[in-house]
Amino acid sequence: MSYTVLARKYRPQAFEAMTGQEHVVRTIENAIKLDRVAHAYLFAGPRGVGKTTAARLLARALNCEKGPTSTPCGVCKACTEIRDGSSVDVAEIDGASNNGVENVREIRENAKYMPSGSRFKIYIIDEVHMLSGAAFNALLKTLEEPPGHVKFIFATTEAHKLPDTILSRCQRHNFRRISAAAMLKRLQEIAATEKVTVSGSALSMIVRQSEGGMRDALSLLDQVIAACGTSPTDNDVAEALGAIDRTVIHSISAALIKRDAKTLLAHVEELWNRGIDLKRLAEDLALHLRHVFIAKATGAAPDELAETDREAVVALARESDAAQVARLFDVVHTSVWEIARAPQPRLALEMSLLKGLHLAPASSIPELIARVEKLAGTGTGSGAGAQGGRSSQAPFRA
């Protein structure tokens, strides 16, 4: 039996299993319960956040033998056929390769006929923004007044490319990037189910690389298991992903805050010799300084971090000054753009970090203000005394 990748194996099979899209799930479930299901839906959002999954679940909810229901049984003929992609009444169409007028004309002709064995005939068009202008125009009339047995579900990562005439005929739902905390929790559950022993720090690396997409995160976890086995270390995971170990990032941040130029340059040289992308190093360093600043301001590290990372961030925040961390973040964040375009990225990064050592203030702003006020008060006192001495004399009269 062929291997099923994690992204497919753990695809949600019920609305409540979808991660991070509660606002969309709530609206769809209420629409089904109140019998207010629209004739056309548009699911828009970044890649890998559940748009096509939600479209399939909606199709199952509408055609389930016990439905329409917000909790399809998953075992009836309609549910199993839609899950396996073999339903004749639910058509999944790739908008990139079926983007012509003739493809839309075929949809219009087939939409006239009743479904063969289901309640609704459903058309799911993925990456719908790839349709041509003429194809969109050909779809308008059918999309606005489709037969009662037809539902349209569109999915796209670039909703701004759709004509307003299409947008106005659809009920739009915006899918969000999945929060880091929710993704970390889900990955921990899947790793436990797969009997993979991996640390929270390693999973956090996967979460950062996935940029809010659960499908990307599961694909990266698959890659890590294939490369490192079922008990990968943090270094193994970093190597497999081409990422940078969090302990190194923390060490560089500590060197910046403690003004330790020697340690700073040694780390940069080591990472450069390993072939690490220095732009990514600057991005990760800026993100880490952001975490430290949040910990300094709120007293707690962001929830998206693993437990060991949170402890390290909070400890570094206690040793740092808020004004200094803010200045360092500005310097490092600005250097990302410079490093990406520099003919010598290593030189650009090293000079930016060394500049950060010298530009960051040694004292916080409140401390500096207090010192200035103290000096000003001392000067005012002596001046007042001198003024008082002059005022004691008789005024000059002409």
C-alpha positions as CSV (number, residue, x, y, z in Angstrom):
1,M,0.0,0.0,0.0
2,S,1.4,3.4,-1.0
3,Y,2.3,5.9,1.7
4,T,-0.1,8.8,2.3
5,V,1.6,12.1,3.2
6,L,0.7,13.7,6.5
7,A,-1.1,16.6,4.8
8,R,-3.6,14.2,3.2
9,K,-3.7,11.7,6.1
10,Y,-4.7,14.4,8.6
11,R,-6.9,16.5,6.3
12,P,-9.9,17.5,8.5
13,Q,-13.0,15.3,8.0
14,A,-15.3,17.5,10.0
15,F,-15.9,21.2,10.4
16,E,-14.8,21.2,14.1
17,A,-11.5,19.6,13.1
18,M,-10.4,22.6,11.1
19,T,-7.7,24.6,12.8
20,G,-7.8,28.4,13.0
21,Q,-10.9,29.1,10.8
22,E,-13.6,29.1,13.5
23,H,-15.2,32.3,12.1
24,V,-15.8,30.6,8.7
25,V,-17.0,27.3,10.3
26,R,-19.5,29.1,12.6
27,T,-21.0,31.0,9.7
28,I,-21.4,27.9,7.4
29,E,-22.8,25.7,10.2
30,N,-25.4,28.4,11.1
31,A,-26.3,28.8,7.5
32,I,-27.0,25.0,7.2
33,K,-29.0,24.9,10.4
34,L,-31.1,27.9,9.4
35,D,-31.5,26.7,5.8
36,R,-29.9,29.8,4.5
37,V,-27.1,28.3,2.3
38,A,-26.0,30.6,-0.5
39,H,-25.9,29.5,-4.1
40,A,-22.3,30.6,-4.5
41,Y,-19.4,30.9,-2.0
42,L,-16.0,32.4,-2.4
43,F,-13.3,31.1,-0.1
44,A,-10.3,33.5,-0.2
45,G,-7.0,33.3,1.8
46,P,-3.4,32.3,1.8
47,R,-2.2,28.8,0.7
48,G,-2.6,25.8,2.8
49,V,-5.1,27.2,5.4
50,G,-8.1,25.0,4.5
51,K,-10.1,26.5,1.6
52,T,-10.4,23.4,-0.5
53,T,-11.0,21.3,2.6
54,A,-13.8,23.5,3.7
55,A,-15.3,23.3,0.2
56,R,-15.3,19.5,0.3
57,L,-16.8,19.5,3.8
58,L,-19.6,21.9,2.7
59,A,-20.3,19.6,-0.3
60,R,-20.5,16.6,2.1
61,A,-22.7,18.6,4.5
62,L,-25.2,19.4,1.7
63,N,-25.3,16.0,0.0
64,C,-25.1,13.7,3.1
65,E,-28.0,11.3,3.3
66,K,-28.7,12.6,6.8
67,G,-28.5,16.3,5.6
68,P,-28.2,19.0,4.9
69,T,-26.4,18.9,8.2
70,S,-23.4,20.6,9.7
71,T,-22.2,17.2,11.0
72,P,-22.1,14.9,7.9
73,C,-22.0,11.2,8.8
74,G,-18.9,10.5,6.7
75,V,-20.0,6.9,6.0
76,C,-22.9,7.2,3.6
77,K,-22.4,6.8,-0.2
78,A,-22.4,10.6,-0.8
79,C,-19.9,11.3,1.9
80,T,-17.5,8.6,0.9
81,E,-17.6,9.4,-2.8
82,I,-17.0,13.1,-2.1
83,R,-14.1,12.2,0.3
84,D,-12.6,9.9,-2.4
85,G,-13.1,12.4,-5.2
86,S,-15.3,10.0,-7.2
87,S,-18.7,11.7,-6.9
88,V,-20.3,12.4,-10.2
89,D,-22.4,15.3,-8.7
90,V,-19.4,17.1,-7.1
91,A,-16.9,18.4,-9.7
92,E,-13.6,19.7,-8.6
93,I,-12.2,21.9,-11.3
94,D,-8.7,23.4,-11.6
95,G,-9.2,27.0,-12.7
96,A,-5.6,27.2,-14.1
97,S,-6.1,24.5,-16.7
98,N,-9.8,25.0,-17.3
99,N,-9.9,28.7,-17.8
100,G,-11.4,29.2,-21.2
101,V,-14.9,30.0,-22.4
102,E,-15.5,26.5,-23.7
103,N,-14.9,25.1,-20.2
104,V,-17.4,27.5,-18.7
105,R,-19.8,26.6,-21.5
106,E,-19.5,23.0,-20.5
107,I,-20.3,23.8,-16.9
108,R,-23.4,25.8,-17.9
109,E,-24.7,23.0,-20.1
110,N,-24.2,20.3,-17.4
111,A,-25.7,22.5,-14.7
112,K,-29.1,22.3,-16.4
113,Y,-29.4,18.6,-15.6
114,M,-30.5,17.2,-12.2
115,P,-27.9,15.5,-10.0
116,S,-27.7,11.7,-10.6
117,G,-28.1,10.6,-7.1
118,S,-27.3,13.5,-4.7
119,R,-29.3,16.4,-3.4
120,F,-27.2,19.1,-5.1
121,K,-24.8,19.3,-8.0
122,I,-21.8,21.2,-6.7
123,Y,-19.0,22.8,-8.7
124,I,-15.7,23.5,-6.7
125,I,-13.4,25.7,-8.8
126,D,-9.9,26.0,-7.3
127,E,-7.7,29.0,-8.1
128,V,-10.8,30.6,-9.7
129,H,-8.8,33.9,-10.4
130,M,-7.0,32.1,-13.2
131,L,-10.2,32.1,-15.4
132,S,-10.0,34.4,-18.4
133,G,-12.1,37.6,-18.6
134,A,-14.3,36.0,-21.3
135,A,-14.8,32.9,-19.1
136,F,-15.9,35.1,-16.1
137,N,-18.4,36.9,-18.4
138,A,-19.8,33.6,-19.6
139,L,-20.3,32.5,-16.1
140,L,-22.1,35.6,-14.8
141,K,-25.7,34.7,-15.7
142,T,-25.5,31.1,-14.4
143,L,-23.7,32.3,-11.3
144,E,-26.4,34.9,-10.5
145,E,-29.4,32.7,-11.1
146,P,-28.3,29.0,-11.1
147,P,-30.9,26.2,-11.0
148,G,-32.0,25.3,-7.5
149,H,-30.0,22.1,-7.5
150,V,-26.7,23.8,-8.2
151,K,-24.1,25.2,-5.8
152,F,-20.8,27.0,-6.7
153,I,-17.8,27.1,-4.4
154,F,-14.8,29.1,-5.5
155,A,-11.4,29.0,-3.8
156,T,-8.6,31.5,-4.5
157,T,-5.4,32.9,-3.1
158,E,-5.8,36.2,-5.0
159,A,-9.3,37.4,-4.6
160,H,-8.3,40.9,-5.8
161,K,-8.0,39.5,-9.3
162,L,-11.7,38.5,-9.5
163,P,-14.0,41.0,-11.3
164,D,-16.4,42.9,-9.1
165,T,-19.3,41.3,-11.1
166,I,-18.2,37.9,-9.8
167,L,-17.5,39.1,-6.2
168,S,-21.0,40.7,-6.0
169,R,-22.6,37.3,-6.8
170,C,-20.8,35.3,-4.1
171,Q,-20.9,35.1,-0.4
172,R,-17.2,35.7,0.5
173,H,-15.3,34.1,3.4
174,N,-11.8,35.2,4.2
175,F,-9.6,32.5,5.6
176,R,-6.9,33.6,8.0
177,R,-3.3,32.5,8.5
178,I,-3.3,29.9,11.2
179,S,-1.8,31.2,14.5
180,A,1.5,29.9,15.6
181,A,0.1,28.6,18.9
182,A,-2.7,26.7,17.2
183,M,-0.3,25.2,14.6
184,L,2.2,24.2,17.4
185,K,-0.6,22.4,19.3
186,R,-1.8,20.6,16.2
187,L,1.7,19.5,15.3
188,Q,2.3,18.1,18.8
189,E,-0.9,16.1,18.5
190,I,0.1,14.7,15.1
191,A,3.6,13.9,16.2
192,A,2.3,12.0,19.2
193,T,-0.1,10.0,17.0
194,E,2.8,9.2,14.6
195,K,5.0,8.2,17.5
196,V,7.6,10.9,16.6
197,T,9.6,12.3,19.5
198,V,10.4,15.9,18.6
199,S,10.9,18.9,20.9
200,G,8.7,21.9,21.0
201,S,11.6,24.0,19.8
202,A,12.0,21.9,16.7
203,L,8.2,22.1,16.0
204,S,8.5,25.9,16.5
205,M,11.0,25.9,13.7
206,I,8.6,24.1,11.4
207,V,5.8,26.5,12.4
208,R,8.0,29.5,11.5
209,Q,8.9,28.0,8.1
210,S,5.3,27.3,7.2
211,E,4.3,31.0,7.5
212,G,0.8,30.2,8.7
213,G,-0.1,27.4,6.4
214,M,-1.0,24.0,8.0
215,R,-0.4,22.1,4.8
216,D,3.1,23.5,4.6
217,A,3.7,22.7,8.2
218,L,2.7,19.0,7.7
219,S,4.8,18.8,4.6
220,L,7.8,20.0,6.5
221,L,7.1,17.6,9.3
222,D,7.0,14.8,6.7
223,Q,10.4,16.0,5.4
224,V,11.9,16.1,8.8
225,I,10.8,12.5,9.6
226,A,12.1,11.3,6.3
227,A,15.5,13.0,6.8
228,C,16.0,12.4,10.6
229,G,13.8,9.5,11.6
230,T,11.3,9.5,14.5
231,S,13.6,11.0,17.1
232,P,15.2,14.1,15.5
233,T,17.2,16.5,17.6
234,D,16.9,20.3,17.2
235,N,20.1,20.4,15.2
236,D,18.8,17.6,12.9
237,V,15.6,19.5,12.3
238,A,17.4,22.8,11.6
239,E,19.7,21.0,9.1
240,A,16.8,19.3,7.4
241,L,14.9,22.6,7.0
242,G,17.8,24.7,6.2
243,A,16.9,26.7,9.3
244,I,19.0,28.1,12.1
245,D,19.1,26.5,15.5
246,R,17.3,28.7,18.1
247,T,20.1,28.4,20.6
248,V,22.4,30.1,18.1
249,I,19.9,32.9,17.5
250,H,19.5,33.3,21.3
251,S,23.3,33.4,21.7
252,I,23.7,36.1,19.0
253,S,20.9,38.2,20.6
254,A,22.6,37.9,24.0
255,A,25.9,39.0,22.5
256,L,24.2,42.0,21.0
257,I,22.6,43.0,24.3
258,K,25.8,42.4,26.3
259,R,27.9,44.2,23.7
260,D,30.1,41.1,23.1
261,A,31.5,41.8,19.7
262,K,33.9,38.8,19.7
263,T,31.1,36.2,20.3
264,L,29.0,38.0,17.8
265,L,31.5,37.9,14.9
266,A,32.4,34.3,15.8
267,H,28.8,33.2,15.3
268,V,28.4,35.0,12.1
269,E,31.6,33.5,10.7
270,E,30.5,30.0,11.7
271,L,27.1,30.4,10.1
272,W,28.6,31.9,6.9
273,N,31.0,28.9,6.6
274,R,28.1,26.6,7.0
275,G,26.4,28.2,4.0
276,I,23.5,29.7,6.0
277,D,21.4,32.4,4.2
278,L,22.4,35.5,6.0
279,K,19.2,37.3,5.1
280,R,17.3,34.5,6.9
281,L,19.7,34.9,9.8
282,A,18.8,38.6,10.0
283,E,15.1,37.8,9.8
284,D,15.3,35.2,12.6
285,L,17.4,37.6,14.7
286,A,14.9,40.4,14.3
287,L,12.0,38.1,15.2
288,H,13.9,36.9,18.3
289,L,14.5,40.5,19.4
290,R,10.8,41.1,18.9
291,H,10.1,38.2,21.3
292,V,12.5,39.7,23.8
293,F,10.9,43.1,23.6
294,I,7.4,41.6,24.1
295,A,8.7,39.7,27.1
296,K,10.2,42.9,28.5
297,A,7.0,44.9,28.0
298,T,4.5,42.3,29.2
299,G,6.5,40.1,31.5
300,A,5.8,36.9,29.4
301,A,7.1,35.5,26.2
302,P,4.7,35.1,23.2
303,D,2.6,31.9,23.3
304,E,3.8,30.8,19.9
305,L,7.2,29.8,21.4
306,A,8.0,26.4,22.9
307,E,8.3,26.2,26.7
308,T,12.2,26.1,26.6
309,D,12.3,29.1,24.2
310,R,9.9,31.1,26.4
311,E,12.1,30.6,29.4
312,A,15.2,31.7,27.5
313,V,13.5,34.7,26.1
314,V,12.2,35.8,29.5
315,A,15.6,35.3,31.1
316,L,17.2,37.5,28.4
317,A,14.5,40.1,28.7
318,R,15.4,40.5,32.4
319,E,19.0,41.2,31.6
320,S,18.2,43.7,28.8
321,D,16.9,47.3,28.6
322,A,13.8,48.0,26.7
323,A,15.2,51.0,24.9
324,Q,18.3,49.1,23.9
325,V,16.3,46.1,22.5
326,A,14.1,48.5,20.5
327,R,17.2,50.2,19.0
328,L,18.7,46.8,18.2
329,F,15.5,45.6,16.5
330,D,15.5,48.7,14.3
331,V,19.1,48.1,13.3
332,V,18.7,44.4,12.5
333,H,15.3,44.7,10.8
334,T,16.6,47.5,8.5
335,S,19.6,45.3,7.7
336,V,17.4,42.6,6.1
337,W,16.7,44.8,3.1
338,E,20.4,45.8,2.9
339,I,21.7,42.2,3.1
340,A,19.3,41.0,0.4
341,R,20.8,43.5,-2.0
342,A,24.4,43.7,-0.9
343,P,27.2,42.3,-3.1
344,Q,28.8,41.1,0.1
345,P,26.1,40.0,2.5
346,R,28.4,39.0,5.3
347,L,30.0,42.4,5.4
348,A,26.6,44.1,5.4
349,L,25.4,41.9,8.3
350,E,28.6,42.2,10.4
351,M,28.7,46.0,10.1
352,S,25.0,46.3,10.9
353,L,25.4,44.2,14.1
354,L,28.5,46.1,15.2
355,K,26.7,49.4,14.6
356,G,24.0,48.0,16.8
357,L,26.5,47.5,19.6
358,H,27.6,51.1,19.6
359,L,24.3,52.8,18.8
360,A,22.2,51.1,21.4
361,P,21.9,53.5,24.4
362,A,23.5,52.3,27.7
363,S,20.7,53.7,29.8
364,S,16.9,53.7,29.3
365,I,15.1,56.9,28.3
366,P,13.6,57.5,31.8
367,E,17.0,57.2,33.4
368,L,18.5,59.7,30.9
369,I,15.6,62.1,31.5
370,A,16.1,61.8,35.3
371,R,19.8,62.5,34.9
372,V,19.1,65.6,32.7
373,E,16.5,66.9,35.1
374,K,18.9,66.4,38.0
375,L,21.7,68.3,36.2
376,A,19.2,71.0,35.2
377,G,18.0,71.3,38.8
378,T,21.5,71.8,40.1
379,G,22.2,74.4,37.5
380,T,19.0,76.2,38.2
381,G,19.7,76.3,42.0
382,S,23.1,78.0,41.5
383,G,21.7,80.3,39.0
384,A,18.8,81.2,41.3
385,G,21.3,82.0,44.0
386,A,23.3,84.3,41.8
387,Q,20.1,86.0,40.6
388,G,19.0,86.4,44.2
389,G,22.3,88.0,45.1
390,R,21.9,90.6,42.3
391,S,18.3,91.3,43.1
392,S,19.3,92.2,46.7
393,Q,21.2,95.3,45.4
394,A,19.4,98.5,44.8
395,P,18.1,98.8,41.3
396,F,19.8,101.3,39.0
397,R,17.8,104.4,38.4
398,A,18.6,107.0,35.7
